[in-house]
């Protein structure tokens, strides 16, 4: 049965291609929603880019057809822009969405009308008004089914012994993904356990890499950190995602590996560290000073972590502090908004706070990576500041889900906080 879907502005700003995700149904965009999107088109941010992309897309679809009467979509559906002439000039976009939904329900009572919005308040208001409202879920990943990147297996004691002696052993298990990490337990009840990883082809097991002298002064404190270090040091793994709550060591390990592989092992030309700038309160433009001064508060967590690593691991290539490292050009720290249009080759790239990215932004980031580059994304899906994504629809989760099983990618979920007993307790209780 065909349905009428009414899209809110936040859905289009989250995913401009959402217009094409409703099969052969009718997609309706109130004209007030377009006016709402127009407010963001001049922003030099991902939201601004998406706003401009929505307008360009709508303009291209007109091509000999009228948005007022309906434009045919490839999947068999129809796209309409609905102009409610009875609405006042000062009606908010949310109010117009509700008004249009009610008007369409009256005009076509035989066809279900569904409001699609990522705004929880609007969904509640719609329900109170007797209208059906749903979240935009085409890019949702169910958290209970999310791939953790590691598991446990009971194996023959001989398998563990062979792996210990030769560094690899054949093991065929259709349930295992390429580059999945394992805690191996002998099935005879003995306590001789071992950490391992499935091969890129998932046809066997290999031992984990280790750094005897420590990773820039750091040593793993739990098995998940062992897994993370192995993935971070493997040059064949071009994409690594580290997920975990605050204090599990995601950013610390990623930056330590980046410095180790670039400064000590000299496998990469430089380190690039990026963070999305998503303000919790006032916008970046209200900060005084030049661009460097404006960015300093946002990049302070990165520079603090690098200073900590120098304190722990000592000088590298004669460099003893973060300021000298930046001046040398061996590390570049910048907001993620500046990455569009670049082609980044032979660098170790760390994308911090990736849970605040949309799926489209993640695609933009990954497609910037050139030959010889390794990219690491860290994220905590329970600390999201971007109002246009949530724990199940952010780009970080989308990336983890899509790249599972790819030979050049690995994912590790860090579960145990190691910052301090207080930080671990706060992460669990608060």
Buried (B, 14 or more C-beta within 10 A) or exposed (E): EBBBBBBBBBBBBBBBBBBBBBEEBBBBBBBBBBEBBBEBBEBEBBBBBBBBBBBEBBEEBEEEEEBEEBBEBEEEBBBBBBBBEEBEEEBEBBBBBBBBBBBBBEEEEEBBBBBBBBBEEBBEBBEEEEBBBEBBEBBBBEEEEBBBBBBEBEBEBEBBBBBEEEEEBEBEBEEBBBBBBBBBBBEEEEEEEBBBBBBBEBEBBBBBEBBEEBBBBBEBEBBBBBBBBBBBBBEEBBBBBBBBBBBBBBBBBBBBBBBBBBBBEEBBBBBBBBBBBBEEEEEBEEEEEEEEEBBEEBBEEBBEBBBBBBEBBEEBBEBBBBEBBBEEEBBBBBBBBEBEEEEBEBBBBBBBBBBBBBBBBBBBBBEBBEEBBBBBBBBBBEEBEBBBBBBBBBBBBBBBBBBBEBBBBBBBBBBBBBBEEEBBEBBEEE
